[in-house]
Amino acid sequence: MGQYYKLVNFDKREFVEPWPLDCSAKLMEWSYCRAGMACALMNLIAGSWKGDRVYVVGDYADLEYSDENWFTEYKEMADELGTDNVYGYATENFKDITEEVDAEFHDWKRIYNHRKKQFIDLGKCPVEWVWWDDEAKKPVLSSVAPLGLLLAMGNDRGGGDYRRRNGENFNLVGSWCSSTRYIEVSNDECTPTGYEEFAPDFTENDPLIPYTKAEELMEKLRKEKMKDD
């Protein structure tokens, strides 16, 4: 079946599930910039979840391997809850706010990690695919949404996870769990002094399609659509 994930706010004792947001539950089934779960995570951290301990928790996550990027934070939760099954405990005891969340795509520009003094320019994520939006009558770019992967707990334990074959950045999955309280989702593109750009470059394409190819690919699709019409 593969591993299922949900968004968990440990401080507020809240969670968000994928199915009501028209998403499947495996990590790489919804970790795309316009998917409801990915949008919900961004919008929550930009709003009411900002400054909280927020994680993307898989149902296979446990305390088996202490060298995981997310082990310390997971153990902290497990010790406080008295169980190593955080996913199951959250499902039974936390508040499901899925129906209340804003899961729309708002085209956020940056993600800041104020603990690591890093920022992600979301306009520079690798291209996954380009598709035609019939309603807007224009080509649209899709890319992997990095925040969910950076906060993921349990990756590489089930089907649908981000795999080692996807490249060296596999080791970045879960690497922001230790600084989740310091993450800011923003449209402010003024880089603070001392901050460095961080490009996790998550993709399922091999080879990676750089963001610099986006305009070329969208123009190609636009011309194909005009020809068909």
C-alpha positions in Angstrom: 0.0 0.0 0.0 2.8 2.4 0.7 3.3 5.0 3.4 0.6 7.6 4.2 1.4 11.1 5.5 -0.5 13.8 7.3 0.4 17.3 8.5 0.8 17.4 12.2 1.0 20.5 14.5 2.3 19.1 17.7 1.9 22.3 19.7 -1.7 23.0 18.7 -2.6 19.3 18.7 -4.0 19.5 15.1 -3.6 17.6 11.9 -4.6 17.7 8.2 -5.3 14.7 6.1 -4.9 14.5 2.3 -8.1 12.8 1.0 -10.6 15.7 1.6 -8.2 17.9 -0.2 -8.4 15.7 -3.4 -4.9 14.3 -2.7 -3.7 10.8 -2.3 -1.7 10.1 0.9 1.7 9.0 -0.2 4.4 11.7 0.0 5.2 12.0 -3.7 1.5 11.8 -4.6 0.9 15.3 -3.2 4.3 17.0 -2.9 3.7 19.3 -5.9 3.2 23.0 -5.8 -0.5 23.1 -6.7 -1.6 20.0 -4.8 -4.1 20.7 -1.9 -1.9 19.2 0.8 1.2 21.1 -0.3 -0.8 24.4 -0.5 -2.4 23.7 2.9 1.1 23.3 4.5 2.4 26.5 3.0 -0.7 28.5 3.9 -0.9 27.2 7.5 2.8 28.0 8.2 2.3 31.4 6.6 -0.6 31.9 9.0 -1.9 30.2 12.2 0.8 27.5 12.4 3.7 29.9 12.1 6.2 29.4 15.0 4.8 25.9 15.9 6.3 22.5 15.7 4.9 21.3 12.4 5.9 18.1 10.7 4.8 15.8 7.8 4.5 12.6 9.7 4.4 9.2 8.0 2.6 6.1 9.4 5.9 4.1 9.1 7.9 6.6 11.1 9.4 5.2 14.3 12.5 5.2 16.5 14.3 2.4 14.8 17.2 4.4 13.4 18.8 7.2 15.4 20.7 8.7 12.5 17.5 10.0 10.7 17.4 13.7 10.1 14.2 13.9 12.1 15.0 11.4 14.9 15.5 13.9 17.7 12.2 15.8 17.1 10.3 12.5 16.6 11.7 11.1 19.9 10.7 14.3 21.6 7.1 13.9 20.5 7.1 10.2 21.2 8.4 10.6 24.7 5.8 13.3 25.5 3.0 11.2 24.1 4.1 7.9 25.5 4.1 6.2 22.1 6.4 5.8 19.1 3.4 5.8 16.8 2.9 9.6 16.4 0.8 9.2 13.3 -1.6 6.9 15.0 -1.8 8.9 18.2 -2.4 12.2 16.3 -5.2 10.5 14.3 -7.0 9.4 17.5 -6.3 12.3 19.8 -5.6 15.5 17.8 -8.1 17.8 16.2 -8.7 17.2 12.5 -8.9 20.7 10.9 -8.7 19.5 7.3 -12.1 21.0 6.4 -11.1 24.4 7.8 -7.8 24.9 5.9 -7.1 27.1 2.9 -5.8 24.6 0.3 -5.6 27.0 -2.6 -2.4 27.9 -4.5 -1.2 31.4 -3.6 2.1 31.5 -5.5 4.2 32.2 -2.5 7.7 33.5 -3.5 10.0 32.4 -0.7 10.5 30.1 2.3 12.8 31.4 5.0 14.5 29.3 7.6 15.5 31.9 10.2 17.5 29.4 12.3 19.7 28.2 9.4 19.7 31.7 7.8 18.6 30.2 4.5 15.9 31.0 2.0 14.4 29.0 -0.9 13.4 31.0 -4.0 10.3 29.0 -5.1 10.6 30.4 -8.7 13.8 28.4 -9.1 12.5 24.9 -8.3 13.2 22.4 -11.1 10.4 21.8 -13.6 8.4 18.6 -13.2 6.0 19.2 -16.0 4.1 21.9 -17.9 0.3 21.5 -18.5 -2.4 23.5 -20.2 -5.0 25.2 -18.0 -8.2 25.3 -20.0 -9.9 27.8 -17.7 -7.1 30.3 -17.7 -6.1 29.5 -21.3 -2.4 29.4 -20.6 0.4 26.9 -19.8 1.1 26.3 -16.2 4.3 25.1 -14.6 4.4 22.4 -11.9 7.3 21.6 -9.6 8.0 19.6 -6.5 6.9 21.6 -3.4 10.1 21.5 -1.2 8.6 22.3 2.2 6.7 19.1 2.8 9.8 17.0 2.0 12.1 19.1 4.3 9.6 18.5 7.2 8.9 14.8 6.4 9.4 12.1 9.0 9.6 8.5 7.8 10.8 8.9 4.3 12.3 5.9 2.4 10.2 3.3 4.4 7.3 2.9 2.1 5.9 3.1 -1.5 5.5 6.6 -2.7 8.3 8.1 -0.7 11.1 10.3 -2.2 13.7 7.7 -3.2 17.5 7.5 -3.2 17.5 7.2 -7.0 16.3 10.8 -7.1 19.8 12.0 -6.3 22.1 13.4 -3.6 19.3 15.7 -2.3 17.6 12.5 -0.9 19.5 13.2 2.3 17.8 16.6 2.6 14.4 15.0 3.3 13.5 15.8 6.9 16.5 18.1 7.4 14.4 21.1 8.4 12.5 19.3 11.2 15.0 20.7 13.8 14.1 24.2 12.8 10.4 24.0 12.0 9.6 26.8 14.5 11.8 29.2 12.6 10.2 28.7 9.1 8.5 31.6 7.4 6.5 31.4 4.2 6.5 34.9 2.5 6.2 37.1 -0.5 9.0 39.3 0.8 11.9 38.9 -1.6 14.3 41.2 0.2 17.1 38.9 1.5 18.1 39.6 5.1 21.8 40.2 5.8 23.7 37.1 6.3 21.2 34.7 4.6 22.2 32.3 1.9 20.0 30.9 -0.9 19.3 27.2 -0.5 18.2 25.1 -3.5 17.1 21.5 -2.5 16.3 20.8 -6.1 13.8 18.0 -5.4 12.6 16.3 -8.6 11.4 13.0 -9.9 12.8 13.7 -13.4 16.0 12.2 -14.6 17.7 14.2 -15.7 16.6 17.3 -13.7 14.9 20.0 -15.8 16.2 23.4 -14.6 13.9 26.3 -13.9 15.7 28.2 -16.7 13.9 25.9 -19.2 10.4 26.8 -17.9 9.7 29.7 -20.3 10.9 27.6 -23.3 8.7 24.7 -22.3 5.6 26.8 -21.7 6.1 28.6 -25.0 6.3 25.3 -26.8 3.1 24.1 -25.2 1.4 27.4 -26.1 2.3 27.0 -29.8 1.2 23.4 -29.8 -2.2 24.5 -28.4 -2.6 27.3 -30.9 -1.9 24.8 -33.7 -4.5 22.4 -32.4 -7.1 25.2 -32.1 
